[in-house]
Amino acid sequence: MCRVLLVKPLEELGDIVGKMYDFEIVGDVLTRHNHTEADIHITIVARGKIKAYSQDWELIATAGQLLNFRPNEPHAFVALEDNTRIFNIVKKFGGQSNDYVQE
């Protein structure tokens, strides 16, 4: 069962935007999405443990790790520990970011 994540937008700083995602229980999912070639996207694992995955790869990340995603690379996250928190930071070249495009 997919549960809705608790999402809090971060203060916008020009062309940098971000959101904090709280995964309350193991199995909570941030659904598959991607970012355009005009975006730089990183994810910071603030606490807990997640699995990030795409069509041809997956990795496990724990608190303190930073993940960098290629443009137009669909990816998703699933919590592997209760109370996991990540921050998604997106910078758009030449203007405001749409944050992400959900598939």
Biotite code that builds the C-alpha atoms (Angstrom):
import biotite.structure as struc

atoms = struc.array([
    struc.Atom([0.000, 0.000, 0.000], chain_id="A", res_id=1, res_name="MET", atom_name="CA", element="C"),
    struc.Atom([1.431, 3.392, -0.990], chain_id="A", res_id=2, res_name="CYS", atom_name="CA", element="C"),
    struc.Atom([0.926, 6.087, 1.598], chain_id="A", res_id=3, res_name="ARG", atom_name="CA", element="C"),
    struc.Atom([0.957, 9.817, 0.999], chain_id="A", res_id=4, res_name="VAL", atom_name="CA", element="C"),
    struc.Atom([4.210, 11.372, 2.166], chain_id="A", res_id=5, res_name="LEU", atom_name="CA", element="C"),
    struc.Atom([4.404, 14.399, 4.384], chain_id="A", res_id=6, res_name="LEU", atom_name="CA", element="C"),
    struc.Atom([5.879, 17.083, 2.114], chain_id="A", res_id=7, res_name="VAL", atom_name="CA", element="C"),
    struc.Atom([7.061, 20.525, 3.158], chain_id="A", res_id=8, res_name="LYS", atom_name="CA", element="C"),
    struc.Atom([8.344, 23.018, 0.567], chain_id="A", res_id=9, res_name="PRO", atom_name="CA", element="C"),
    struc.Atom([11.563, 24.748, 1.550], chain_id="A", res_id=10, res_name="LEU", atom_name="CA", element="C"),
    struc.Atom([12.004, 28.484, 1.238], chain_id="A", res_id=11, res_name="GLU", atom_name="CA", element="C"),
    struc.Atom([12.688, 29.308, -2.397], chain_id="A", res_id=12, res_name="GLU", atom_name="CA", element="C"),
    struc.Atom([16.022, 30.931, -3.099], chain_id="A", res_id=13, res_name="LEU", atom_name="CA", element="C"),
    struc.Atom([15.912, 32.268, -6.642], chain_id="A", res_id=14, res_name="GLY", atom_name="CA", element="C"),
    struc.Atom([16.402, 29.418, -9.083], chain_id="A", res_id=15, res_name="ASP", atom_name="CA", element="C"),
    struc.Atom([16.969, 26.876, -6.292], chain_id="A", res_id=16, res_name="ILE", atom_name="CA", element="C"),
    struc.Atom([13.940, 25.116, -4.838], chain_id="A", res_id=17, res_name="VAL", atom_name="CA", element="C"),
    struc.Atom([13.576, 22.197, -2.500], chain_id="A", res_id=18, res_name="GLY", atom_name="CA", element="C"),
    struc.Atom([11.193, 20.020, -0.574], chain_id="A", res_id=19, res_name="LYS", atom_name="CA", element="C"),
    struc.Atom([11.498, 17.961, 2.572], chain_id="A", res_id=20, res_name="MET", atom_name="CA", element="C"),
    struc.Atom([9.910, 14.505, 2.377], chain_id="A", res_id=21, res_name="TYR", atom_name="CA", element="C"),
    struc.Atom([9.092, 12.496, 5.501], chain_id="A", res_id=22, res_name="ASP", atom_name="CA", element="C"),
    struc.Atom([8.585, 8.750, 5.063], chain_id="A", res_id=23, res_name="PHE", atom_name="CA", element="C"),
    struc.Atom([6.779, 7.782, 8.268], chain_id="A", res_id=24, res_name="GLU", atom_name="CA", element="C"),
    struc.Atom([6.934, 4.014, 7.854], chain_id="A", res_id=25, res_name="ILE", atom_name="CA", element="C"),
    struc.Atom([8.962, 1.419, 5.965], chain_id="A", res_id=26, res_name="VAL", atom_name="CA", element="C"),
    struc.Atom([7.562, 1.052, 2.458], chain_id="A", res_id=27, res_name="GLY", atom_name="CA", element="C"),
    struc.Atom([6.437, 4.675, 2.001], chain_id="A", res_id=28, res_name="ASP", atom_name="CA", element="C"),
    struc.Atom([7.200, 5.677, -1.588], chain_id="A", res_id=29, res_name="VAL", atom_name="CA", element="C"),
    struc.Atom([8.061, 8.845, -3.477], chain_id="A", res_id=30, res_name="LEU", atom_name="CA", element="C"),
    struc.Atom([6.726, 7.823, -6.873], chain_id="A", res_id=31, res_name="THR", atom_name="CA", element="C"),
    struc.Atom([8.697, 7.650, -10.073], chain_id="A", res_id=32, res_name="ARG", atom_name="CA", element="C"),
    struc.Atom([9.520, 11.059, -11.528], chain_id="A", res_id=33, res_name="HIS", atom_name="CA", element="C"),
    struc.Atom([12.229, 12.815, -13.500], chain_id="A", res_id=34, res_name="ASN", atom_name="CA", element="C"),
    struc.Atom([13.818, 16.215, -14.010], chain_id="A", res_id=35, res_name="HIS", atom_name="CA", element="C"),
    struc.Atom([14.526, 17.994, -17.262], chain_id="A", res_id=36, res_name="THR", atom_name="CA", element="C"),
    struc.Atom([17.913, 18.539, -18.846], chain_id="A", res_id=37, res_name="GLU", atom_name="CA", element="C"),
    struc.Atom([17.667, 22.142, -17.596], chain_id="A", res_id=38, res_name="ALA", atom_name="CA", element="C"),
    struc.Atom([17.696, 20.983, -13.940], chain_id="A", res_id=39, res_name="ASP", atom_name="CA", element="C"),
    struc.Atom([20.358, 19.851, -11.524], chain_id="A", res_id=40, res_name="ILE", atom_name="CA", element="C"),
    struc.Atom([18.828, 17.517, -8.951], chain_id="A", res_id=41, res_name="HIS", atom_name="CA", element="C"),
    struc.Atom([20.350, 16.245, -5.729], chain_id="A", res_id=42, res_name="ILE", atom_name="CA", element="C"),
    struc.Atom([18.833, 14.377, -2.822], chain_id="A", res_id=43, res_name="THR", atom_name="CA", element="C"),
    struc.Atom([20.204, 14.541, 0.703], chain_id="A", res_id=44, res_name="ILE", atom_name="CA", element="C"),
    struc.Atom([19.281, 11.755, 3.119], chain_id="A", res_id=45, res_name="VAL", atom_name="CA", element="C"),
    struc.Atom([18.791, 13.555, 6.436], chain_id="A", res_id=46, res_name="ALA", atom_name="CA", element="C"),
    struc.Atom([17.837, 10.511, 8.517], chain_id="A", res_id=47, res_name="ARG", atom_name="CA", element="C"),
    struc.Atom([16.959, 6.882, 8.038], chain_id="A", res_id=48, res_name="GLY", atom_name="CA", element="C"),
    struc.Atom([17.551, 4.721, 4.991], chain_id="A", res_id=49, res_name="LYS", atom_name="CA", element="C"),
    struc.Atom([16.112, 4.706, 1.467], chain_id="A", res_id=50, res_name="ILE", atom_name="CA", element="C"),
    struc.Atom([16.337, 2.751, -1.717], chain_id="A", res_id=51, res_name="LYS", atom_name="CA", element="C"),
    struc.Atom([16.598, 4.926, -4.816], chain_id="A", res_id=52, res_name="ALA", atom_name="CA", element="C"),
    struc.Atom([15.925, 3.145, -8.084], chain_id="A", res_id=53, res_name="TYR", atom_name="CA", element="C"),
    struc.Atom([15.395, 3.553, -11.806], chain_id="A", res_id=54, res_name="SER", atom_name="CA", element="C"),
    struc.Atom([14.851, 1.199, -14.718], chain_id="A", res_id=55, res_name="GLN", atom_name="CA", element="C"),
    struc.Atom([18.406, -0.118, -14.775], chain_id="A", res_id=56, res_name="ASP", atom_name="CA", element="C"),
    struc.Atom([19.876, 0.565, -11.324], chain_id="A", res_id=57, res_name="TRP", atom_name="CA", element="C"),
    struc.Atom([19.133, 0.772, -7.626], chain_id="A", res_id=58, res_name="GLU", atom_name="CA", element="C"),
    struc.Atom([21.105, 1.888, -4.616], chain_id="A", res_id=59, res_name="LEU", atom_name="CA", element="C"),
    struc.Atom([20.741, 2.103, -0.872], chain_id="A", res_id=60, res_name="ILE", atom_name="CA", element="C"),
    struc.Atom([21.465, 5.414, 0.847], chain_id="A", res_id=61, res_name="ALA", atom_name="CA", element="C"),
    struc.Atom([21.653, 6.253, 4.542], chain_id="A", res_id=62, res_name="THR", atom_name="CA", element="C"),
    struc.Atom([21.695, 9.438, 6.610], chain_id="A", res_id=63, res_name="ALA", atom_name="CA", element="C"),
    struc.Atom([24.388, 11.841, 5.464], chain_id="A", res_id=64, res_name="GLY", atom_name="CA", element="C"),
    struc.Atom([24.593, 10.601, 1.893], chain_id="A", res_id=65, res_name="GLN", atom_name="CA", element="C"),
    struc.Atom([24.000, 12.803, -1.131], chain_id="A", res_id=66, res_name="LEU", atom_name="CA", element="C"),
    struc.Atom([22.602, 11.473, -4.419], chain_id="A", res_id=67, res_name="LEU", atom_name="CA", element="C"),
    struc.Atom([22.989, 13.202, -7.778], chain_id="A", res_id=68, res_name="ASN", atom_name="CA", element="C"),
    struc.Atom([20.626, 12.343, -10.646], chain_id="A", res_id=69, res_name="PHE", atom_name="CA", element="C"),
    struc.Atom([21.186, 12.638, -14.385], chain_id="A", res_id=70, res_name="ARG", atom_name="CA", element="C"),
    struc.Atom([18.715, 14.762, -16.388], chain_id="A", res_id=71, res_name="PRO", atom_name="CA", element="C"),
    struc.Atom([15.660, 12.921, -17.719], chain_id="A", res_id=72, res_name="ASN", atom_name="CA", element="C"),
    struc.Atom([16.467, 9.865, -15.599], chain_id="A", res_id=73, res_name="GLU", atom_name="CA", element="C"),
    struc.Atom([13.236, 8.499, -14.091], chain_id="A", res_id=74, res_name="PRO", atom_name="CA", element="C"),
    struc.Atom([13.752, 7.553, -10.448], chain_id="A", res_id=75, res_name="HIS", atom_name="CA", element="C"),
    struc.Atom([11.788, 6.793, -7.287], chain_id="A", res_id=76, res_name="ALA", atom_name="CA", element="C"),
    struc.Atom([12.431, 6.260, -3.575], chain_id="A", res_id=77, res_name="PHE", atom_name="CA", element="C"),
    struc.Atom([11.161, 3.781, -1.016], chain_id="A", res_id=78, res_name="VAL", atom_name="CA", element="C"),
    struc.Atom([11.783, 4.009, 2.735], chain_id="A", res_id=79, res_name="ALA", atom_name="CA", element="C"),
    struc.Atom([13.748, 1.149, 4.273], chain_id="A", res_id=80, res_name="LEU", atom_name="CA", element="C"),
    struc.Atom([13.418, 2.526, 7.830], chain_id="A", res_id=81, res_name="GLU", atom_name="CA", element="C"),
    struc.Atom([10.631, 4.282, 9.706], chain_id="A", res_id=82, res_name="ASP", atom_name="CA", element="C"),
    struc.Atom([10.955, 8.078, 10.053], chain_id="A", res_id=83, res_name="ASN", atom_name="CA", element="C"),
    struc.Atom([13.234, 8.504, 7.053], chain_id="A", res_id=84, res_name="THR", atom_name="CA", element="C"),
    struc.Atom([13.653, 12.081, 5.801], chain_id="A", res_id=85, res_name="ARG", atom_name="CA", element="C"),
    struc.Atom([15.116, 13.334, 2.545], chain_id="A", res_id=86, res_name="ILE", atom_name="CA", element="C"),
    struc.Atom([15.594, 16.762, 1.019], chain_id="A", res_id=87, res_name="PHE", atom_name="CA", element="C"),
    struc.Atom([15.275, 17.176, -2.745], chain_id="A", res_id=88, res_name="ASN", atom_name="CA", element="C"),
    struc.Atom([17.105, 20.234, -4.051], chain_id="A", res_id=89, res_name="ILE", atom_name="CA", element="C"),
    struc.Atom([16.616, 21.323, -7.659], chain_id="A", res_id=90, res_name="VAL", atom_name="CA", element="C"),
    struc.Atom([18.382, 24.122, -9.510], chain_id="A", res_id=91, res_name="LYS", atom_name="CA", element="C"),
    struc.Atom([17.079, 25.184, -12.881], chain_id="A", res_id=92, res_name="LYS", atom_name="CA", element="C"),
    struc.Atom([19.350, 26.911, -15.338], chain_id="A", res_id=93, res_name="PHE", atom_name="CA", element="C"),
    struc.Atom([17.889, 30.200, -16.527], chain_id="A", res_id=94, res_name="GLY", atom_name="CA", element="C"),
    struc.Atom([14.809, 30.411, -14.317], chain_id="A", res_id=95, res_name="GLY", atom_name="CA", element="C"),
    struc.Atom([12.478, 28.778, -11.843], chain_id="A", res_id=96, res_name="GLN", atom_name="CA", element="C"),
    struc.Atom([12.359, 25.005, -11.589], chain_id="A", res_id=97, res_name="SER", atom_name="CA", element="C"),
    struc.Atom([9.198, 22.949, -11.867], chain_id="A", res_id=98, res_name="ASN", atom_name="CA", element="C"),
    struc.Atom([10.731, 20.753, -9.130], chain_id="A", res_id=99, res_name="ASP", atom_name="CA", element="C"),
    struc.Atom([9.954, 17.513, -10.939], chain_id="A", res_id=100, res_name="TYR", atom_name="CA", element="C"),
    struc.Atom([7.815, 15.929, -13.580], chain_id="A", res_id=101, res_name="VAL", atom_name="CA", element="C"),
    struc.Atom([5.824, 12.944, -12.352], chain_id="A", res_id=102, res_name="GLN", atom_name="CA", element="C"),
    struc.Atom([5.333, 10.120, -14.809], chain_id="A", res_id=103, res_name="GLU", atom_name="CA", element="C"),
])
